[in-house]
Amino acid sequence: RARGWLADALYLGGEPKGAAHELLMSSRLAKEPAEAAELYSKYLFMRNYRYLSAREGKERAERYNDMLSTGEYKHESALRTEHRKLRIGYISPDFREHAVAYFLTPLLRHFDGERFMVFCYATGRSDKVTDRLRSRRVTWRDLRSRSPRTSARLVNEDKIDILVDLSGHSQDNALPVMAYRPAPVQISGIGYTNTTGLHTVDYFLSDEVCIPKGDTAAESGFTERILRLPHSHLCYAPEDIRTMPESGGEAPVRRNGYVTFGSFNNFAKVTDEILLLWRGILESVRDSRIVIKSKICSIDDGKDFLKKRLSLLNFDLSRVELRPYSPDYLEQYRDIDIALDTAPYNGGLTTCEALYMGVPVISMRGRTHGARFGASILINAGLRELVVENDINYVRRAVQLAESPKLIEAYHAGLRTNMKRSPLMDAKSYMRALGDAYMKVWKDFCEQPRPNK
């Protein structure tokens, strides 16, 4: 328990590497196999915040598979017919007020009813967002307080053809259910950026930006086969979850006379390397400021901790504003001219929200699915020019944009309208592509030899 508390403190303080170590040690100390696996899963999630090679990441994830000693459903009697209505199941603890929810409504409202029946398996708590997500077209199952074994049995009894996990190794995830293979074909994606390590998960949902065809290095980091969509592997649908503030107001540089950069990302994603790039940007853009808004800034000790870290990196603290988390964080994008993405763990929802509020985001494309998340969002939003390939160009692009107030104004005025017309928010096209992908993997399953009884 003490190590768990320390892990929480290190994570809040922006030290995920230390938090990961404490979780790994906690897992080794756990007496029950299920608890050890849960803590190890949290460790895997925490490792995403800092660079890890594809090979090393895969090896560590596969150890999780070995910790779950479950029996698998064999599906000898599965109806292997290609041209029939498929039963699709989505399982997640996050059908609620959560970052993942902003990408879920297309799955539940815009699927082709001629080809698919959809079931939702909610393993987490419910709230007002859950009510918004529920649709008459979807069969809803509440699996809260059910054991993984019981949950898997219920999924299997629904005769689900394709089960899609939307949480990966995130908090309170459903991977222990997936380990039983309650459906003959299983996929993970959207809610997590890396491999599950589970041999019962057949595919990982990605796209041509995050893992292009032929990128064997990126593919080698997954135990799953890569299931690529032609455009974005997710679809942003914010208005279905909450009322979004208006965008398109005056760019702050016009009223302030200087450029304001910003980061509203989880501060655990902010490495010292990224901070040095931010310092370089501030030093290159005269009178510029940066706003760092995060939970770490919500307590005095957190602010002091962050100020010390910035001081060690020779920041001019007079040009840094630390803001606490607040419910009106979207409205506060009106104070930001240019947002700066993190690396190697890019922003996801944070990047979408900044763009939707009219704020351009500079993102650096890395070498893994998670490190190309920002690039995928920007390219599918029609903003390829904001994607850079290395540290030098990250600074250069931010400085170039900062020196073009008219271009900043144009972004602030038109980003939301352009986003709504882009593949990133085209729910119907997205669901057609996803539906085609489901039919393809089902066809592949039907062509496989039946397992031995």
Secondary structure, 3 states (H helix, E strand, C coil): CHHHHHHHHHHHCCCHHHHHHHHHHHHHHCCCHHHHHHHHHHHHHHHHHCCCCHHHHHHHHHHHHHHCCCCCCCCCCCCCCCCCCEEEEEEECCCCCCHHHHHCHHHHHCCCCCCEEEEEEECCCCCHHHHHHCCCCEEEEECCCCCHHHHHHHHHHCCCCEEEECCCCCCCCCHHHHCCCCCCEEEECCCCCCCCCCCCCCEEEEECCCCCCCCHHHHCCCCCEEEEECCCCCCCCHHHCCCCCCCCCCCHHHHHCCCEEEECCCHHHCCHHHHHHHHHHHHHCCCCEEEEECHHHHCHHHHHHHHHHHHHCCCCHHHEEEECCCCCCCHHHHHCCEEECCCCCCCCHHHHHHHHCCCCEEEECCCCCHHHHHHHHHHHCCCHHHEECCHHHHHHHHHHHHCCHHHHHHHHHHHHHHHHCCHHHCHHHHHHHHHHHHHHHHHHHHCCCCCCC
